[in-house]
Amino acid sequence: MKILRLGTRGSQLALYQARLVAKKIKSAGGPDCQIVIIRTSGDQLQERPLSEVGGKGLFVKEIEDALLRADIDLAVHSSKDMSAVLPDGLDIGAVLRRVDPADVAVLPAGKHKGRITIEALAKTVGRSGRIGTGSARRIAQLAPLFPGAVFHNVRGNVETRLRKLDAGEYDVLVLAAAGLHRLGYGSRISTRLPVKSCIPSPGQGIIAVEVRRNDKGVRNAVRRINDADTAAALQAERALVVALGGGCQMPLGGLATHVGTAALKLQAVVASPEGHGAVRAWKVLPKTQAARLGRDVGTALLAAGAADILRA
């Protein structure tokens, strides 16, 4: 097969993910990949909160357009940035094995040594602390844990966010563990936020490879690197998002984890961004019923009052 043109954003994290996919395709007996950097709307609108400019889907739109035009042969994304319903003609052809999906808190450099508990973090931040995150999901879940704290929108790549934190713009930063570990910043993690306190974004920690549905050659090349367990978890989490309306900026957390070798447990939350309440649900089903699992948990959330929170 010819050299594959692999589309990606240009951030360090995106390039790390793209190179990892290219390496795995080659190691699995596939062709070489040429990395094509595509600047997205999300990269250009760095000053405004994502919730005001269209959500995380802005990080993939131009790349998907290039894929549909056949300017590239495949695209690599952080799966949490992808729309719940893909453009007609595109599919997720493969996913890599998931790394730590949790959210983590990072204190300024020199603020502490080693990990601390979430209780100690709350004391360190204080009642008027400045927490850097623009995520509606994170704000909704963390507001009750940090009463009085002020949440500040923070954009930019991982390095930019850490630089702002260390310069004193925030007292603590909330990020995804996966990005920090992939870029070698795992030692900066102060606290791993427990799932019971902050359920991560659907798809967090998963690298996805998007392909054209009718391109059999590329589909066959990327299928070799697919991790079936991770694919089942992502299918459940994406079905959950669809069941709740599919919005990129919903205050929704959802995480599917494996129970034994044959089942999946999906736990999810829809929380009020003002911290006034949350609705939670979970269910276990065979992993062969991943899509149904996502739909069932979404239905349970709606029945328990999630629809009122989402309307508000």
C-alpha positions in Angstrom: 0.0 0.0 0.0 1.1 3.6 -0.6 2.3 5.8 2.2 -0.7 6.9 4.2 -1.3 10.6 4.9 -2.2 10.9 8.5 -4.0 14.2 9.6 -3.5 15.6 13.0 -3.5 18.9 15.0 0.0 20.4 15.6 0.2 20.5 19.4 2.9 18.4 21.1 0.2 16.0 22.5 -1.5 15.6 19.1 1.8 14.9 17.4 2.8 12.4 20.1 -0.5 10.6 19.4 -0.1 10.7 15.7 3.5 9.4 15.8 2.4 6.6 18.1 -0.4 5.5 15.7 2.0 5.7 12.8 4.6 3.6 14.7 2.0 1.0 15.6 0.7 0.7 12.0 4.2 0.1 10.7 5.0 -2.4 13.5 1.8 -4.3 12.6 3.0 -4.8 9.1 1.2 -1.8 7.6 2.6 1.1 5.4 4.5 4.1 6.5 2.6 7.2 7.4 3.3 10.8 6.4 2.0 13.2 9.1 0.0 16.2 7.8 -0.6 19.0 10.4 -4.0 20.7 10.1 -4.8 23.8 12.0 -8.3 23.7 13.5 -10.8 26.3 14.6 -10.2 25.2 18.2 -6.5 26.0 17.8 -7.3 29.5 16.4 -9.8 30.5 19.1 -7.6 30.2 22.2 -9.0 33.1 24.3 -12.7 32.1 24.6 -14.2 29.2 26.6 -15.0 26.2 24.4 -18.6 26.4 25.5 -18.9 29.8 23.9 -17.4 28.9 20.5 -18.8 25.5 19.7 -17.3 22.9 22.0 -14.5 20.4 21.6 -15.7 19.4 18.2 -13.8 22.5 16.9 -10.6 20.4 17.3 -11.7 17.9 14.7 -13.9 19.6 12.1 -11.2 20.8 9.7 -9.4 17.4 10.0 -12.6 15.6 9.2 -13.3 17.9 6.2 -9.8 17.0 4.9 -10.6 13.3 5.4 -13.9 13.6 3.5 -12.1 15.4 0.6 -9.5 12.6 0.5 -6.7 15.2 1.2 -5.6 12.7 4.0 -6.1 9.0 4.4 -6.7 8.8 8.1 -7.0 11.1 11.1 -5.9 10.7 14.7 -7.8 12.4 17.6 -8.2 12.4 21.3 -11.5 10.5 21.2 -13.1 12.9 23.8 -12.9 15.7 21.2 -14.9 13.8 18.6 -18.6 14.4 18.0 -20.9 11.7 19.3 -22.3 11.3 15.8 -19.6 11.4 13.1 -20.0 13.0 9.7 -21.7 10.7 7.1 -19.0 8.6 5.5 -16.6 8.5 8.4 -16.0 5.8 11.0 -13.7 5.1 13.9 -11.4 2.5 12.4 -9.4 1.7 15.5 -8.6 2.8 19.0 -5.4 2.3 21.0 -5.4 0.8 24.5 -6.7 3.3 26.9 -4.3 4.9 29.4 -5.4 6.4 32.8 -8.7 8.2 32.1 -8.8 10.1 35.3 -8.7 13.9 35.9 -5.9 15.2 38.0 -5.0 18.3 39.9 -1.7 20.0 39.5 -0.3 22.6 42.0 2.3 25.2 41.0 5.9 24.0 40.8 7.6 24.0 44.2 4.2 24.1 46.0 4.6 20.6 47.4 6.6 17.4 47.1 4.8 14.2 46.1 1.1 13.4 46.0 -1.5 14.7 48.4 -5.0 13.7 49.2 -8.0 15.5 47.7 -8.8 16.7 51.3 -5.4 18.2 51.6 -5.8 19.8 48.1 -9.0 21.4 49.2 -7.3 23.0 52.2 -4.4 24.2 50.0 -6.7 25.8 47.5 -8.8 27.4 50.2 -12.3 29.0 50.0 -11.3 31.6 47.5 -8.8 29.6 45.4 -8.4 30.0 41.7 -9.0 26.7 39.8 -7.9 26.6 36.2 -10.4 24.7 34.0 -12.9 25.7 31.4 -14.7 22.3 31.4 -18.4 22.5 32.3 -18.2 18.9 33.4 -15.3 19.4 35.8 -16.7 22.6 37.2 -20.1 20.9 37.9 -18.5 18.1 39.8 -15.7 20.0 41.6 -17.8 23.0 42.8 -19.2 21.1 45.8 -15.6 19.8 46.7 -14.1 23.3 46.6 -16.8 25.7 48.1 -16.0 29.3 47.4 -13.3 28.5 44.8 -13.4 30.5 41.6 -13.1 28.6 38.3 -11.1 30.3 35.6 -11.2 29.4 31.9 -7.8 28.1 30.7 -7.0 27.2 27.1 -3.9 26.3 25.3 -1.7 23.2 25.1 -0.4 21.3 28.2 2.8 23.2 28.3 1.1 26.6 28.1 -1.3 25.7 30.9 1.5 24.6 33.2 3.4 27.8 32.4 0.4 29.9 33.4 0.0 27.9 36.6 3.6 28.3 37.6 3.5 32.0 36.8 0.8 32.4 39.5 -2.3 32.8 37.3 -4.0 29.9 39.1 -3.7 28.1 42.4 -4.4 24.7 40.9 -4.9 23.3 37.5 -7.2 20.4 36.5 -6.1 18.3 33.5 -6.5 14.8 32.1 -3.9 12.4 33.5 -3.4 10.8 30.0 -2.0 14.0 28.4 0.4 14.6 31.3 1.7 11.0 31.2 2.1 11.0 27.5 4.1 14.2 27.5 6.4 13.1 30.4 4.7 15.4 33.0 3.4 12.7 35.2 5.6 13.9 38.1 3.6 17.1 38.1 0.4 15.4 39.3 -0.5 16.5 42.8 -3.7 14.5 43.2 -5.5 11.9 41.1 -9.2 12.9 41.4 -11.2 9.8 42.4 -13.9 8.7 39.9 -16.5 9.0 42.7 -15.6 12.7 42.9 -15.1 13.5 39.3 -16.2 11.1 36.6 -14.0 11.8 33.5 -15.2 12.8 30.0 -16.5 10.0 27.8 -13.5 8.9 25.7 -10.9 10.4 28.0 -7.6 8.6 27.7 -8.4 7.0 24.3 -6.6 7.7 21.0 -9.0 7.2 18.1 -8.2 6.7 14.4 -10.8 8.0 12.0 -11.1 6.7 8.5 -13.4 6.9 5.5 -16.1 4.2 5.6 -15.6 3.0 2.0 -11.7 3.0 2.1 -11.2 -0.7 2.6 -7.4 -0.6 2.3 -6.9 2.0 5.1 -9.6 0.3 7.2 -7.6 -3.0 7.0 -4.3 -1.3 7.8 -5.6 0.4 11.0 -7.8 -2.6 12.1 -4.6 -4.4 13.1 -3.8 -1.9 15.9 -7.3 -1.8 17.3 -7.7 -2.7 21.0 -11.1 -4.6 21.3 -11.6 -3.9 25.1 -11.0 -0.2 24.7 -13.3 -0.1 21.6 -16.1 -1.7 23.6 -15.7 0.9 26.4 -15.7 3.7 24.0 -18.8 2.4 22.2 -20.7 2.4 25.5 -19.5 5.9 26.4 -20.3 7.4 23.0 -23.8 5.7 23.1 -24.3 7.4 26.4 -23.6 10.8 24.9 -26.0 10.2 22.0 -28.7 9.2 24.5 -28.4 12.5 26.3 -28.4 14.6 23.2 -24.9 14.5 21.9 -23.6 17.9 23.0 -19.8 18.4 23.3 -20.1 20.8 26.3 -22.6 19.0 28.4 -21.7 18.6 32.2 -21.6 14.9 31.6 -19.1 12.4 32.9 -19.1 8.8 31.8 -16.6 5.9 32.3 -16.9 2.3 31.2 -14.7 -0.2 33.0 -14.3 -3.9 32.5 -15.8 -6.3 35.0 -14.0 -9.6 34.6 -13.4 -10.7 31.0 -16.9 -10.5 29.6 -18.8 -7.5 31.2 -18.7 -3.7 31.2 -19.7 -1.4 34.0 -20.7 2.1 32.9 -21.0 4.9 35.6 -22.2 8.3 34.6 -23.1 11.7 36.1 -24.9 14.8 34.9 -24.2 17.6 37.3 -25.4 21.2 37.6 -22.6 23.6 36.6 -23.5 25.7 39.6 -23.0 22.7 41.9 -26.7 22.6 43.0 -27.2 19.0 42.3 -26.2 15.9 40.3 -27.8 12.8 38.9 -25.9 9.6 38.8 -26.5 6.2 37.3 -24.6 3.0 36.5 -25.2 -0.5 35.0 -23.4 -3.6 34.1 -23.9 -5.6 30.9 -21.9 -8.0 28.7 -19.4 -6.1 26.7 -21.1 -7.4 23.5 -24.0 -5.1 24.5 -21.8 -2.0 24.8 -24.1 0.3 22.8 -27.2 -0.9 24.7 -25.3 -0.2 28.0 -24.7 3.4 27.0 -28.3 3.9 26.0 -29.7 2.3 29.2 -27.5 4.4 31.5 -28.5 7.6 29.5 -32.2 6.7 29.8 -31.8 6.2 33.5 -30.1 9.6 33.9 -32.9 11.3 32.0 -35.5 9.5 34.1 -33.8 10.6 37.3 -33.8 14.3 36.4 -30.8 14.8 34.0 -33.1 16.4 31.4 -33.9 19.3 33.8 -30.2 20.0 34.4 -29.4 19.9 30.7 -32.3 22.2 29.8 -31.1 24.7 32.5 
